[in-house]
Amino acid sequence: MYFVDKPSSLRRREHSSPGTVSNARTVAVGRKRVDMEIEVTKVVADHRREAAWRLYNDAFEELRATAVQRHVMHRHEFDEVMADERVIKVVGFEGDPAIMTGLATYTNDLEAMPLISPDYFARRWPDLYATSRIWYLGFFAVHPEHRGTGIFEAVIETMWQVVLAGQGIATLDISRRNERLGLPQAIEQTLQSLSPGVAASRIDEQAFWVYTAPPAA
């Protein structure tokens, strides 16, 4: 059984690294209460890069064979994102910063996301685009052993507060498999608890088709 404190239990603290802040909250895993840190930073330092890569792979390994479109980055692509200051990283960990439980990326500089078209967003939401109030979530990885501990809700809350402060919008890509598993609804439920009345909608969709030759005569 997992118990998670309400979002108001987040406690903001300055981090030792420049440009980095952390939020702390207490969760209970079974009978054990543990402190969970949510760190927001522009760059994941080199010495933490390997731990971040392991978490990313553990979280998305199954997507390599369950989705037609490649959703999992190669290592060099991942390292570039971790070092790109245009992309904000949200890191979750318990106790030891080297042991990550969650990792997400998001940005309002849409040019930093190579697989989306900034022109689409500029045409559909010209005012929001012109004022950098469109936020795109690159990925959100939660270690399989920490799903259900509150890390999902805590990371979403951290990112949503930024979007909310600027009265902007948040967008992301969700595979059909994760859509069937209810990920959009889970995100919306979390956002509704933070901002009652939030609206969610699908803005685009891509389908992959296969054409099979008939059996040989």
C-alpha positions in Angstrom: 0.0 0.0 0.0 1.3 3.5 -0.9 0.3 6.7 0.8 1.2 10.1 -0.7 0.9 13.4 1.1 -1.3 16.1 -0.5 0.5 18.4 -3.0 0.8 21.1 -0.4 3.3 19.0 1.4 6.0 20.0 -1.1 8.7 22.0 0.5 10.8 24.1 -1.8 14.5 24.4 -1.0 17.5 25.9 -2.8 20.0 23.4 -4.2 23.8 23.6 -4.1 24.1 23.7 -7.9 23.5 27.1 -9.5 20.1 27.3 -11.3 18.8 24.3 -9.5 16.0 24.0 -6.9 14.5 21.1 -5.1 11.1 20.3 -3.6 10.9 17.8 -0.7 8.0 15.7 0.3 7.4 12.7 2.5 5.8 9.5 1.2 5.1 6.2 2.8 6.0 3.0 0.9 4.3 0.1 2.8 5.1 0.8 6.5 8.2 2.9 5.7 8.1 6.7 5.4 10.8 8.1 3.1 11.7 11.6 1.9 11.4 12.2 -1.8 13.2 15.1 -3.5 12.0 16.7 -6.7 14.9 18.6 -8.3 14.5 21.1 -11.2 17.6 21.8 -13.2 18.7 22.9 -16.7 21.6 20.4 -16.9 22.0 16.9 -15.6 25.7 16.9 -14.6 28.1 14.4 -16.2 28.5 12.4 -13.0 24.8 11.7 -12.8 24.3 11.0 -16.5 24.8 7.3 -16.3 22.2 7.0 -13.5 19.8 9.0 -15.6 20.4 6.8 -18.6 19.7 3.6 -16.6 16.5 5.1 -15.3 15.4 6.1 -18.8 16.1 2.7 -20.3 14.4 0.8 -17.4 11.3 2.9 -17.8 11.0 2.7 -21.6 12.5 -0.7 -22.5 9.2 -2.2 -23.4 8.4 0.7 -25.8 11.2 -0.5 -28.1 9.1 -3.5 -29.2 5.5 -2.2 -28.6 5.4 1.0 -30.7 6.1 1.4 -34.4 7.6 4.8 -34.1 10.8 5.0 -32.1 10.1 6.6 -28.8 13.4 5.7 -27.1 16.4 7.9 -27.7 19.9 6.6 -28.5 22.5 7.3 -25.9 24.1 10.2 -27.8 20.7 11.8 -28.3 19.9 11.4 -24.6 23.2 13.0 -23.5 22.5 16.0 -25.8 19.2 16.5 -24.2 20.6 16.2 -20.7 23.2 19.0 -21.5 20.8 21.3 -23.4 20.0 24.2 -21.2 16.9 25.1 -23.2 15.3 21.9 -21.9 14.3 21.8 -18.2 14.9 18.5 -16.3 12.8 17.4 -13.4 14.6 14.7 -11.4 13.0 12.6 -8.6 15.1 10.7 -6.0 14.9 9.4 -2.5 17.8 10.3 -0.2 20.7 9.7 -2.5 20.7 12.0 -5.6 22.6 9.4 -7.5 19.6 7.0 -7.3 16.9 8.5 -9.5 13.3 7.4 -9.3 11.8 9.7 -11.9 13.1 12.0 -14.7 11.1 14.3 -17.0 12.0 17.0 -19.6 10.0 20.0 -20.8 10.6 23.2 -22.5 8.9 26.3 -24.0 11.6 26.6 -26.6 9.9 24.3 -29.2 13.0 24.5 -31.5 14.7 22.3 -28.9 12.4 19.4 -29.7 13.5 18.0 -33.0 10.5 15.7 -33.6 7.7 18.4 -33.5 6.9 21.3 -35.8 7.0 24.7 -34.1 5.1 26.1 -37.1 2.1 24.0 -36.2 2.0 25.6 -32.7 2.6 29.1 -34.1 -0.3 28.7 -36.5 -2.8 27.2 -33.9 -1.9 29.3 -30.9 -0.1 32.4 -32.3 -0.4 34.5 -29.1 0.8 31.8 -26.8 3.6 30.9 -29.2 4.8 34.5 -29.5 5.0 34.8 -25.7 6.7 31.4 -25.1 3.7 30.0 -23.2 3.5 26.7 -24.9 5.3 24.0 -23.0 6.2 20.6 -24.5 6.9 17.5 -22.4 9.7 15.6 -24.0 9.5 12.5 -21.9 8.5 11.4 -18.4 10.3 8.3 -17.0 9.4 6.6 -13.7 11.4 3.7 -12.5 9.2 0.5 -12.6 9.9 -0.1 -8.9 8.6 3.4 -7.9 5.4 3.5 -9.8 2.5 4.2 -7.4 4.7 6.0 -4.9 3.6 9.5 -5.7 6.6 10.4 -8.0 4.2 10.6 -11.0 2.0 13.2 -9.3 4.8 15.2 -7.8 6.7 15.6 -11.1 3.5 16.6 -12.9 2.7 19.1 -10.2 6.2 20.7 -10.4 5.9 21.2 -14.2 2.2 22.3 -14.1 2.9 25.1 -11.7 5.2 26.7 -14.3 2.6 26.3 -17.0 -0.1 27.7 -14.7 2.0 30.7 -13.6 2.1 31.9 -17.2 -1.4 30.9 -18.1 0.0 28.7 -20.8 -0.7 25.2 -22.2 1.2 21.9 -21.9 1.4 19.4 -24.7 3.0 15.9 -25.1 3.1 12.9 -27.4 1.4 9.7 -26.1 1.7 6.4 -27.9 -1.5 4.5 -28.7 -0.4 1.8 -26.3 -0.1 4.2 -23.4 -3.3 5.9 -24.4 -5.1 2.5 -24.1 -3.5 2.1 -20.7 -5.1 5.4 -19.6 -2.1 7.7 -19.4 -4.0 10.8 -20.7 -6.7 10.2 -18.1 -4.1 9.8 -15.3 -2.5 13.1 -16.2 -5.8 14.9 -16.4 -6.9 13.5 -13.1 -3.7 14.8 -11.5 -4.2 18.2 -13.1 -7.8 18.4 -12.1 -6.7 18.0 -8.5 -4.4 21.0 -8.9 -6.6 23.1 -11.2 -10.2 22.1 -11.2 -11.7 22.7 -14.7 -8.6 22.1 -16.7 -9.4 21.0 -20.2 -7.7 18.1 -22.1 -8.0 17.2 -25.8 -6.2 15.3 -28.5 -4.6 17.7 -31.0 -3.2 15.3 -33.6 -2.9 11.7 -34.5 -0.7 9.5 -36.7 -1.5 6.0 -37.8 0.8 3.3 -39.2 -0.7 1.0 -41.8 0.5 -2.3 -43.3 -0.5 -3.8 -46.7 0.0 -7.5 -46.9 0.5 -9.3 -50.2 -2.0 -12.2 -50.9 -0.7 -15.8 -50.6 1.1 -17.1 -53.6 -1.1 -19.0 -56.0 
